[in-house]
């Protein structure tokens, strides 16, 4: 048992340093990409200056989202916040974490890296050095969106700048390409990295959109399980918060309520289209059922107190 704990600690330390290295490398490349846009400062096209401002703006946003994703609580299940009534109900089904030896909500998962149970844990992100869960998934999705927009803006700047250079140059294209300079190597390197990151970030973003649409985490998808199937808008609000739409675009704390009583369903039950157990067990309109609101933890109101 002691050897297993030591192995886990070693893996955790390695993954932590690997994540920090990857994150540092990413931001170095981003800053380098911004620097290469200065190669077109003598351009007469005002659109290049405007795009440089946009690229800088996206960089600030993605940096803010990355910091919030890395350092915010992903949704740790704190025993003091779990209603005793709910614990007693689920104790009958032996819903306890073997690692924490504490009650675990149906949609929570124990992270070996963080050594704690995370509500709606999607995955442990080495890139962010933190778990992605119910409380920081919004920041992670926004980080991916602004990263993608930043890269596309850099590509636009270089595409326009290169096109203008060739159009204004009196030399032929082939001799220009054959002449090797430091600036040309840097531009080529940034272009290659941009195409790589577009594929990488787009895949991650698509996975997140699919997960939100299916009300499912990455871990649940491997287990063939889902949360309650509802509209995309309702699923979206569970991640981005039930607020005015412009808050969805900013890395502000989402206004949401964590429902520790939320159940997870197998794929077979979803296909059958049967009535959800929440409708029976946690129906707030049914006096005979357990009151639904008792299990809703309002993270936004607690922040205001």
C-alpha positions, -999 to +999 in steps of 0.1 A: +000+000+000+028+023+009+046+015-024+014+024-043+011+057-026+047+065-034+042+056-070+011+078-072+030+107-056+059+103-081+034+103-110+017+133-096+050+153-093+060+143-128+027+153-143+027+186-124+061+195-138+052+183-173+020+204-171+039+235-160+065+230-188+038+226-214+020+257-202+051+278-201+061+266-236+026+275-249+028+311-236+063+315-249+050+305-283+021+329-280+043+358-271+067+349-299+037+348-323+027+383-312+063+395-317+064+382-353+034+403-362+057+434-357+075+424-389+047+442-408+049+475-389+059+493-421+027+481-439+003+507-452-027+485-444-045+497-413-062+463-409-029+448-398-026+472-369-063+465-359-057+428-360-026+431-338-048+448-312-073+420-315-046+394-311-033+411-280-069+413-266-074+376-272-041+368-255-052+388-224-085+369-223-070+334-228-043+342-202-070+352-177-090+321-185-060+299-181-051+313-147-087+309-135-088+273-147-055+264-131-061+280-097-098+279-091-117+251-073-129+226-100-157+214-077-142+196-047-169+177-028-166+191+007-183+169+033-194+199+054-214+212+024-233+180+018-267+179+034-269+152+061-304+141+048-289+135+014-260+115+029-284+093+048-304+085+017-274+076-004-257+057+024-283+030+018-267+025-016-231+025-002-222+056-022-188+062-005-154+069-020-129+042-012-100+066-013-116+095+008-138+072+029-165+099+025-199+101+008-196+107-029-223+122-051-234+100-081-218+123-106-185+128-087-152+111-094-121+107-073-090+122-090-058+103-082-036+133-091-055+158-069-064+131-043-099+144-039-134+139-052-145+163-079-182+169-088-187+164-125-150+158-131-144+159-168-106+150-167-074+160-151-057+184-174-019+183-174-019+214-195-038+234-168-023+215-139-057+211-124-089+190-127-116+202-150-149+200-131-183+216-125-169+249-113-140+256-137-152+240-170-165+274-182-130+289-178-114+259-197-139+261-226-133+299-229-095+293-227-098+270-257-121+294-276-099+324-271-068+303-279-083+293-312-094+329-320-059+342-311-042+316-335-067+324-363-059+361-358-022+355-360-027+335-392-048+363-407-020+389-399+007+367-415-015+359-445-023+395-452+013+407-445+029+380-468+004+387-496+011+425-494+049+418-494+047+397-525+024+422-543+046+451-536+079+433-542+095+439-576+114+406-573+101+373-585+085+349-560+110+320-564+142+341-557+124+356-526+116+321-513+151+309-519+166+337-499+168+325-463+166+351-435+159+349-397+126+367-402+114+342-428+124+313-406+105+327-377+074+333-398+075+298-412+079+284-377+050+303-364+028+293-393+036+256-388+029+259-350-004+277-357-016+249-380-006+223-353-024+242-325-055+247-346-059+210-350-051+203-313-072+230-298-102+224-322-103+188-312-103+196-275-130+223-280-151+199-300-149+173-272-160+199-247-190+210-269-200+174-274-198+167-236-220+198-228-245+188-255-247+152-241-246+163-204-217+140-200-181+141-188-152+124-204-151+099-176-188+092-179-184+087-217-159+059-211-184+043-187-213+047-211-232+070-187-250+103-190-266+130-170-302+138-175-309+145-212-323+179-218-320+208-242-285+221-252-294+255-236-301+239-202-269+219-204-250+250-214-263+270-185-251+242-161-216+249-173-216+287-181-242+298-155-277+310-156-269+347-162-271+373-189-254+361-222-225+386-220-213+370-188-208+337-208-181+354-229-161+366-198-140+345-173-164+355-145-176+331-119-207+312-133-239+316-114-251+280-109-263+256-083-246+223-078-271+195-075-253+168-055-285+147-058-282+146-096-282+110-108-263+094-136-279+070-161-268+042-183-271+044-221-298+017-222-321+038-199-315+069-220-325+051-252-357+038-236-369+073-229-383+064-196-392+088-168-361+101-149-357+091-114-353+127-104-389+132-114-399+107-088-374+110-060-366+147-061-398+163-073-402+195-054-439+196-062-445+162-046-448+165-008-440+128-003-406+131-020-374+145-007-373+182-012-352+190-043-339+224-032-323+211-001-295+196-023-288+226-044-256+244-034-256+279-046-219+287-052-226+322-064-246+333-034-219+320-010-194+341-029-214+373-023-217+367+015 
